Structure formats: C-alpha cells, structure tokens
Amino acid sequence: MAKDITVGLEREIEEARERLAVTIDQLLYQASPKTILSRRIADVKAIYVDPATGQLNTTAVAATVGGFVGVIGLVVAVRKIRN
C-alpha cells in the first residue's frame, strides 16, 4: 500500500518536472532576442506590406511619414515660439 503511494507520488513528481521543463523551454524560446526580433519584424511587415500581393502599402507609409513630418513641424514651431 505505502509502496503504491510512493510510486504514484514519484510518477506525479516526474510528470510535473517534464511539464516544467517544457514550460521553461517555451519561455526561453519566447524570450530569445532572435524570436523577439522575428516577431517585431513580422508586426512591421503586417503594417507596411500587403499580405495578398507582397507590395509596399503606400497608404501606411504615407501616414507614417506624414505623422513624422507633423511631429518635427510641431517641435520646430514650439522652439520658434519659445525663442
């Protein structure tokens, strides 16, 4: 009886170790700089490249450039006002 309990506990502990090992491997993969970079590149491509054609999404590029130019213009205007 006690031996059955011991064997059962040992099996449960071994299964828990295996689950933890898999979880740790997954966390290490997700935290890997290469994996993070790959995800970020995919995120940017999803915005700026049309998935159907593979062509550059000029609307998104124009919106980004317009926003950038607007921010630069705002900074220049604020500096001129302050001086």
KEKETI-764624 format. One record per residue: residue in three letters; x, y, z of N, C-alpha, C, O in turn. Coordinates in steps of 0.001 Angstrom, whole numbers, padded with zeros to 6 digits, always signed. Layout:
N
ALAXYZXYZXYZXYZ...
END
This chain:
83
MET+000824-001189+000000+000000+000000+000000+000871+001257+000000+000680+002140-000836ALA+001820+001345+000925+002694+002504+001000+003558+002599-000254+003878+003686-000737LYS+003932+001400-000774+004755+001395-001983+003958+001942-003174+004521+002642-004015ASP+002664+001634-003259+001814+002149-004325+001727+003681-004258+001779+004369-005278ILE+001594+004186-003045+001521+005643-002860+002834+006283-003283+002846+007317-003951THR+003948+005654-002886+005266+006179-003228+005472+006182-004738+005961+007163-005298VAL+005106+005098-005391+005245+005010-006843+004366+006062-007524+004795+006702-008485GLY+003148+006239-007034+002250+007246-007587+002805+008648-007427+002745+009462-008349LEU+003348+008926-006242+003927+010256-005996+005148+010492-006878+005332+011582-007420GLU+005979+009461-007017+007160+009601-007870+006750+009872-009314+007376+010690-009988ARG+005719+009206-009792+005236+009409-011150+004701+010831-011308+004981+011492-012308GLU+003929+011304-010322+003397+012669-010382+004519+013705-010380+004457+014698-011106ILE+005540+013469-009563+006674+014402-009498+007398+014424-010838+007768+015492-011326GLU+007604+013248-011438+008284+013184-012729+007469+013877-013821+008032+014571-014667GLU+006160+013695-013808+005304+014372-014790+005351+015883-014606+005379+016631-015583ALA+005358+016329-013356+005444+017767-013081+006777+018326-013570+006828+019425-014121ARG+007860+017567-013367+009177+018001-013853+009180+018134-015367+009713+019105-015905GLU+008592+017172-016050+008532+017227-017510+007727+018434-017980+008127+019111-018927ARG+006594+018712-017329+005784+019875-017703+006557+021167-017469+006524+022081-018293LEU+007252+021231-016338+008045+022432-016043+009183+022598-017047+009482+023718-017461ALA+009812+021510-017438+010901+021589-018415+010382+022122-019746+011037+022948-020382VAL+009213+021656-020169+008621+022140-021411+008281+023619-021281+008537+024400-022198THR+007707+024004-020152+007352+025405-019923+008589+026297-019945+008568+027374-020540ILE+009653+025858-019308+010898+026640-019286+011456+026767-020692+011903+027845-021083ASP+011436+025670-021469+011914+025734-022849+011098+026731-023665+011652+027492-024457GLN+009784+026725-023470+008926+027663-024185+009238+029103-023787+009299+029984-024645LEU+009434+029346-022500+009757+030699-022035+011099+031159-022582+011240+032311-022992LEU+012079+030274-022592+013385+030632-023141+013276+030965-024622+013916+031904-025096TYR+012478+030208-025349+012293+030486-026776+011607+031833-026967+012035+032630-027802GLN+010549+032096-026204+009809+033355-026350+010660+034557-025957+010477+035644-026504ALA+011588+034380-025018+012414+035489-024538+013706+035641-025336+014478+036569-025095SER+013943+034749-026271+015154+034805-027083+015154+036075-027932+014136+036408-028539PRO+016276+036785-027985+016337+038000-028797+015991+037753-030268+015351+038594-030899LYS+016402+036621-030812+016080+036315-032212+014577+036162-032404+014020+036630-033397THR+013927+035507-031451+012484+035315-031546+011758+036642-031417+010814+036914-032160ILE+012190+037463-030483+011571+038780-030295+011738+039614-031557+010790+040262-032001LEU+012931+039605-032135+013183+040359-033360+012312+039842-034505+011771+040631-035279SER+012178+038544-034611+011337+037957-035670+009885+038401-035527+009227+038719-036517ARG+009393+038421-034297+008009+038853-034073+007836+040322-034421+006836+040697-035034ARG+008793+041157-034041+008693+042586-034330+008751+042843-035833+008010+043683-036345ILE+009621+042132-036542+009706+042281-037990+008386+041878-038631+007903+042548-039544ALA+007804+040781-038153+006510+040333-038680+005428+041380-038405+004563+041616-039249ASP+005477+042008-037223+004500+043056-036894+004614+044238-037857+003606+044750-038342VAL+005843+044664-038128+006060+045803-039027+005648+045442-040446+005015+046239-041137LYS+006010+044237-040876+005622+043811-042224+004111+043747-042366+003573+044051-043430ALA+003430+043358-041309+001966+043290-041367+001363+044666-041594+000283+044777-042173ILE+002038+045707-041150+001532+047070-041322+001917+047639-042688+001088+048252-043360TYR+003162+047439-043096+003676+048126-044275+003717+047298-045557+004021+047835-046621VAL+003416+046001-045477+003425+045159-046673+002054+044507-046810+001528+043933-045857ASP+001491+044603-047993+000195+043980-048271+000395+042470-048356+001131+041999-049224PRO-000251+041695-047464-000019+040246-047453-000503+039545-048720+000036+038501-049088ALA-001495+040094-049382-002035+039451-050579-001069+039577-051758-000867+038621-052507THR-000480+040751-051917+000371+040985-053084+001854+041012-052749+002683+040802-053634GLY+002205+041260-051510+003604+041390-051125+004180+042754-051458+005379+042983-051299GLN+003329+043659-051919+003761+045003-052292+003708+045932-051077+002999+045675-050103LEU+004469+047005-051163+004503+048012-050114+003141+048686-050000+002545+049061-051009ASN+002654+048839-048786+001384+049512-048530+001678+051007-048445+002034+051518-047383THR+001527+051700-049566+001902+053113-049637+001046+053994-048734+001505+055040-048277THR-000178+053587-048475-001036+054370-047584-000452+054389-046169-000400+055437-045525ALA-000022+053236-045700+000562+053165-044359+001879+053927-044291+002156+054605-043302VAL+002681+053816-045329+003955+054538-045368+003701+056043-045370+004359+056788-044644ALA+002750+056486-046184+002432+057915-046251+001922+058428-044909+002279+059530-044490ALA+001098+057647-044238+000583+058057-042930+001717+058173-041916+001734+059108-041115THR+002655+057243-041942+003794+057283-041018+004680+058486-041296+005074+059204-040377VAL+004991+058701-042569+005833+059845-042933+005124+061150-042590+005750+062082-042085GLY+003838+061223-042858+003073+062418-042516+003072+062696-041020+003215+063842-040593GLY+002912+061660-040242+002960+061828-038782+004324+062291-038316+004432+063157-037448PHE+005364+061713-038892+006729+062100-038534+006993+063556-038883+007538+064305-038073VAL+006609+063952-040080+006794+065339-040509+005981+066279-039618+006444+067369-039283GLY+004776+065861-039235+003949+066680-038345+004601+066884-036991+004574+067991-036453VAL+005180+065842-036436+005850+065956-035136+007063+066864-035242+007285+067713-034379ILE+007850+066688-036303+009019+067553-036495+008568+069008-036645+009178+069907-036066GLY+007511+069243-037414+006989+070598-037582+006530+071193-036263+006759+072374-035999LEU+005885+070386-035434+005437+070848-034130+006617+071218-033243+006582+072240-032557VAL+007653+070400-033250+008846+070692-032444+009490+072001-032911+009876+072832-032089VAL+009604+072180-034213+010197+073412-034746+009344+074617-034365+009883+075649-033966ALA+008024+074504-034481+007136+075616-034136+007232+075967-032660+007259+077145-032302VAL+007282+074964-031808+007385+075225-030363+008710+075904-030050+008751+076818-029227ARG+009785+075478-030685+011092+076106-030442+011092+077563-030892+011664+078422-030220LYS+010462+077841-032012+010415+079227-032508+009605+080106-031579+009963+081259-031336ILE+008507+079563-031054+007663+080330-030136+008416+080615-028845+008320+081717-028305ARG+009153+079650-028349+009877+079805-027093+011024+080786-027212+011381+081439-026231ASN+011606+080902-028388+012762+081801-028566+012307+083132-028928+013124+084032-029121
END
